Amino acid sequence: MKTYLTPLGSKADKDTVRRHNLSLVLRAVREEGEAGEATRAGVSARVGLTRAAVSSLVEQLLDSGFLTESGKTFSGQAGRPGTALKVARTGPAGLGVEVNIDYVSVCVVDLAGTGRVRQTEHLDNRGAPPDEVLARAARIAARTLDSAREQELYPVGATLALPGLVSGGSVRQAPNLGWNQVPAESLFAESLAGLRPGTDPLPVRSENEANLAALAELWFGGLDPIRTFLYLTGEIGVGGALVLDGQLLRGAHGFAGEIGHVMVDPTGPECRCGSRGCLEQYAGQSALLRAAGVEESGGGAAGVLELERRAQAGDARAVAAVGDAGRMLGRVLSGAVNLFDPDAVVLGGMYRGLMPWLSAPANEELTDRVVSGLWSRGGGRLRASSVAGDAARGAAALVVQDVLADPVAYVRPTDRSEG
């Protein structure tokens, strides 16, 4: 069995070009495979290397377990049939761990970007000590890693998806969790290591959950050719992310996208962030369920499902509450659209299921307030997220991006058992 290791650091040396070309070929096989079947000839045409060079690189990737090959295919190319290449379904993978206010979701994604294992537990994390919450997440992650190993998948890193301001391995502030200055990466890594004695420590990074959901939408959500968009996710809080030409806009300190704390009314309700009248107080989950009279459902996913049921049944209070939230969203979004000029606004989280009642009032506000005049009610620029656009999958895929960028750093061709 090949053991996939994490990078110990890289430096420019005589292998730099080879490593770069291996990455090019691996990515090309992955992309060609999404459209059909990849062959050496097709990859050669895609990356601009000679067929001989591509064949040599493909053999290295086959030997290292990153690619597999199967029967012959003509794949539209002239000449002799080629061998179909695919990204391996075993080997290195990514682990994504989303810690949210009322649930923890853990996902393993393989090199092709396919979600292979998923475990979600609904937990009330509000007010719980951060080390306890992250220890729970580590226990779920450890079980997920066991399931992945049964499929011969070996995650080589983990990404934590966290609500709030995330920077330098810590959660600077997560108002809805009540976290301030929490060293989330180290707490999670220590808990996970304690649950997996005898194994190599898994490198852990952290990122804002809305950013990772936006990346999942970009990579897996079928937005192509749109590569500049604003993403909003509605959970207990309201998070946002901006993607410009396929890249996250993080801001100078990594805190861009906190649209839930844009002020709507300076005399409005007090927000957990310490301000007043934030968007979250009008379009967040708690505010929306309260306005719809659904508090008795207990909030969370059950409350949102009950709200959807009532709106579908034509309940006037539910429909009015969602419509009011849509108008508040549209007003705040219009400012963001005027400032950043995205091609689309994508609504995820609970907003996805509420779009039949949310989109019209939101679009009206956007149409009236976007100064370019490019926004229109029927233009499809306000859209629901896909089912693929979730933070846990984006977190796992971020690890996979590292493997694709430098596959050599993640393989050691010696046999030993996985601990």
N, C-alpha and C positions, 0 to 999 in steps of 0.2 A: 504494500500500500504506500502510495506517495503521501508525504506529509507536507501540507501547505503552511508556510511560515509567513510571519509579518515582516515588513522591511525593517532592517536595522539602520537604515540611512543609505543615501545614495551619493555618489560623487562622479564627476565627469571623468571618464577614462576611455580606454580604447574600445570598450564594449558599448559606449553610449549610442552609437549609430545602430548597432545590432538591436539593442533593447528598444530603441525608438521604432525600428522597422517591425519588430515582433508585435509591438503595440498596434501599429498601423494595420497589420495583417489580421490580428485578432479582432479588432474593431470592425474591419471590413467584412470578415466572415459573419460577425454578429449582425451587421446591418444588411448584408446581402441575404442572410437567412430570414430576416423579417419580411423581405419582399418576395422570397421564393427560395431557390437553392443556390448556395455558393459553390463555386469551383475555383481551382487555382487560376484558370484563365480569367474568370470574372473578377477575382480579387486583384490580379495583376493589372487589369484595365482600370480598376477603381483607384488603386493607390499609386499607379505610375511606376512600379518596379518591374523588372524583367520577369518573365515566367520562371526562369531558372532561380532567380533570387527568391521569388515567392515560394517556389517549391521547397527550397532549403528551409525557409522560415516556417512553412507549414509543417515540415517534418519535425522541427524542433518543438513546435506547439503540440503536435500529436504525441511525441515522446514524453512531454511534460504533463500530458493529461488535460490540456486546455481545449483541445479540439478532438472531434471524432470524425470518421469518414464512413460512408456507406456506399451503396450501389452506384452504378454509372448513370450519368445524366447528360443530355445534350444542352439543357438550360439556355437554348437560343444562341449558343456559340457555334461558329463554323468549325469544321474539323472533327477530330475524334472525340467521342464522349469523354467527359471528365468525371472525376469522383466527387460526389456531393460531400461538402464539408459542413459541419455543424459545431457550434459551441458545445462543449461537454455539459452534460446534465449532472455530473458529479464533480467533486473537487472543491476548489475555493468558492466561497459564497459570502454574502453580507448578512449581518444581523441588525435589524432595526427594532428599537424599543421605544414606543410612545407612552409617555407618562402623562396622563391628563387628569382633570379634576375628578372624574367619576369612572375612570377605567384605566387599565394598562393593556396595551396591545403589542404583541411581539411577532415579528415576521422575519423569515429567512428567504432571501432572493438569490437565485443562481446567476451564473454569468450571462445567461440570455435575458435576464431581467424578469424571469418568471417567479412569482411568489410560490414557494414550495411548501412552507410550513407556516401556520398562523395559530396563535393562541391569544385569546382575549379574555380578561376577567374584569367584571364590573365591580369597582371598589369605590368607596367614598374616601377620597384622599384629602378632602378639605380638613384642615386643622390637625392632621396627623403629623407626627415628627418626620422631617425629611428623610432621616436615615431609615426610619421604618418603611416609608413609602418606597424608597429605592431598594431596600432589602426585599420587599415584596416583588418588585419588578425583576430583581436578580433571580428570584426563585422561579418566576415564570420563564425568564430567559434560559435558565439552566435546563428546564424541561424541554423547551423548544430546541435547544442545542442537542439534547439526547435524541429527539425525533429527527432532526436533520442528519445526525450521524447514522441513523438507520437507513437513510437514503444516500449514504456516502457523500454527504455535503459537509464541508468543514469551514464554517465562517472564520474569516481571518481578521475581523474587526467588528466593532459594534458602534452604532450611532444612537445616542439618546435624543429623542424628539421631545422637547419640553416647552410648556407654555410660559410666556414672559420674556424678560430680557436675559439673553444667554450670551456669555462672553468669557473667554479664557478658562473654560472648563467649569464655570460656575453659573448658577442662576442668580443674577444680580437682584432681580425682583420678579416675583410671580404673584400678583395680588390675589388671584382667586384661590391659589394654594396656601397663601400666607407665608411664602418663602422669601427670605432676603439673605443674600450673600451665602448661598448654599453650594458647597463644593461637590456638585452632583456627579461629575465624572469619577472622582476618586472614591466617593461613597459607594457608587454602583460597582466599580471595578473591584473594590475590596470585598464586597458581598459576593459577587460572582466568583471570584477566585477562591473564596472560602467554601463554596459549594462544589468546586471542581478540582479537588486536590490531585496533584500529579500531572496536571495539564499546563501547557504554556499559557501565561496570562494573555487575555484578549485585550488588545488596545481599544480604548473607548474614547470617543469624541462626543460633543453635544452640539445641538443646533436648535433654533426656534422651530416649533412644530409647524407653524404656518409656512415657513420657508421650505420645509421638507415636503409638505403636502403640495406646494406649488411646483417643486421639482418633479414629484411623482406625476402631477398633471402634465407637465412639459414632456416627460420621457415616455409616459404610458397612456396618456389621456386622449390621444387622437386630435390634438390641437393643430397639428401640421396643416398649413404652413405658418400658423400664428406662433411667433416667438417673443412677442412683447405683450404682456398682459398683466393685469392686476388680479390677484387671487385673494378672496376673502373666505375665511372659515368661521362658521358659527357653532360654537360649543357652549359651555358655561360662559366663556368669554368670547370676544370677537377678535380674531387675529387676521393679519394681512401680510402679503408679500408681493413684491414687484419684480417681475422678470423682464429684463431688457435684452433683446436680441439673444435669448437663450441663456442669459447669465443673471443670477440673483443680484439685485441691488441691496447691499447689506448696510450701506451707510458708513460713516467714518468710524463708528465704534461697534458696528454689527447690530444696531438696534432699529434699523429701518422697518417700517411696516406695522407699527403699533396703531393701527387705524381705529381699533376699538376704544382708544382713549383720546380720540379727537373730540373736542368739546362741541356739543350740540346746543346746550343751553347753560350759561354760567350760573343760573339760579336753579338748575335741575337737581335731581337726586344725587346724594353723595355716592361716590364710586370707591371701590376698594383700593384704588390707586392713590386716593387722597384728594382727588379733584372732585368737581361736581359736573353733572350733566354730560358725562361721556356717552358716546354712541352705545356702548355696552349697556347702559342703563335704559335704553329704549329698544335695542335690537338684539341684546344678549338673551340667552336661553331663559334665565330666571325672570327677566322683565317680560318676555313674550308670553311665557306660561301664565304669569300672574295676570297680565292684561286679558288673556283669553279665558281666565277662570279655570285653569287646569292644574292648579297647585296641588289638588288632592291626589293627583296621579303620582306624586312623589318626585317629580322632576326627572332629569336625566333622559335616557333614551325612551323610557316608558312614557314620560310626559310628552315628549316630542311626537311619538307615535299617536298618542291620544289627541294631540292638537291636530295632526294631519287627519285623523279619523273624523273629528268634528268639522274641520274645514270642508272635507269631502262631502259630509252630510249636509252642508249648507248652514251650519250653526253661525248665526249672525255675529256673535261676540268673537268667535274664533277667527272668522274671516276678517272682521274689522281689525283685530289685533295684529294679524299678519300683514294686512294692508298698511297699517300705521308704521310697522317696523320697516316695510319696504320703502315707504316714503322717507323715513329717516336715513335708511341706507342710501337711497338715491341722492339725497342732499349731500351727504358726506362723500360719496363716491364721485359726484360731479366735480368737487374740488380736486380730488386726486386725478381724475381724468383731465381736467384743465391743466394741471401741473405737469403730468407725465405723458399724456397723449398715448395711452395703450391702444392696441388693436381690439382688445376684448377685456371684459371683466368677468371672472369666473367665480361663482358662488358655491362653496363646498360646505361640509359639515351638515348641520340641521337645515341649512338654507336649500340644500339640494332637493329635499323632499317637499319643501314648501314653495317651490318655484311657481306652481300654477296660480297661487294667490299673491305671491310676492313680486313677481316680475313686472306686472303691468304698472303698479304704483311707482316702483323703482325706476322703470323706464321713462315714465312721465317726468319725473324729477330730472333725470339725466338729459332727456330731450330738451327740457326747458332751460337747463342751467349750463350745459356744455357749450362754450362760446364758439367752438369751431363750426358748429352746425352739422358735424359729421355723424352725430348720434341720431338714430331714428328708432322709433318704436318697433319697427319690423326688421331691423337690420341684423338681428342675431348677435349683436356685440355683447349683450348681457346673457350669459349662459350658465347652466348648471354644470358642476364638475362631473367628471366621470366616476364610476365606481373604483377606478384604478388610482384616483388621486388622493391617497391617504398618507398620513405622515409616517407611519411605520414602514410602509413600502418604500417611500422616498428615502428614509433613513438607511434602510438596508442597501438600497441601490447606490447610495453615496459611497459605501464601502466597495461595491463592485466597480465603480468608476476608478478607484485607485488600482484595482487589480488590472483592469483593462489598460490603464496608463503605463504600467510597468510589470508585466506578467512575470518576468524573471525574478523580481523581488519576492514573489510569493510561492516559489516552488523549490524544494530541495529533493533531488532525485535519489534519495536513500530511503530504504524501507524501515519503518518502525511502526508500532501500533499506536493508534490514537488513544490517549489516556481517557 
